[in-house]
Amino acid sequence: MVNCVVRNWQGEEVAQATLDLKVAKEENAAHIVHRALVRQMNNARQGTAASKTRAQVRGGGRKPWRQKGTGRARAGSTRSPLWRGGGVIFGPQPREHNIKMNRKERRLALRTAFQSRAEDLVVVEEFADRLPRPKTQELVKALDRWGIASGEKVLIVLADIADNVYLSARNIERLKLISATNLNVYDLLHADKIVTTASGLAKIQEVYSD
């Protein structure tokens, strides 16, 4: 269990919140989080890289010169991999990069990754009502009051994303806004700071508790 300070819009400490998730054992934690990260990054690959073999390159059906008597090396096709404009030997072909991982392992890795970032977690009060209209500068100032330095990569996790919060956050460099139900290992590990609300923290513990 980890105790977190809850800050208001002005950055003042106003309450306490607890983070209590079932995580992997210390000796296995790094391994399972690494597996989940590799899986996510591999599954994001398109796998569409392709090159043509000598059979797929157009032309080259006619033998360029006779087998013997010319003094040149024998050749059967102008599309040989040895020739300019020929095919490619062992080049990339479309393939699946997907890696399978059990659902229980994925969720355990996610909980472990989230709780491991407890020192970089900033819990704040609901602030959607503080942005009655989209105002990027107001959100930037709030991040500064919450102790987040300019230039740090920030992940904001909310239970529900209001339109004005989304519009205020979308143009901030190095900031990503996601819902609590879309947590993933890469974003959790990539961010320097993680910002969530008390309701967002409760939602995370509700969704990923098992």
Secondary structure, 3 states (H helix, E strand, C coil): CEEEEEECCCCCEEEEEEECCCCCCHHHHHHHHHHHHHHHHHHCCCCCCCCCCCCCCCCCCCCCCCCCCCCCCCCCCCCCCCCCCCCCCCCCCCCCCCCCCCHHHHHHHHHHHHHHCHHHEEEECCCHHHCCCCCHHHHHHHHHHCCCCCCCCEEEEECCCCHHHHHHHCCCCCEEEEEHHHCCHHHHHHCCEEEEEHHHHHHHHHHCCC
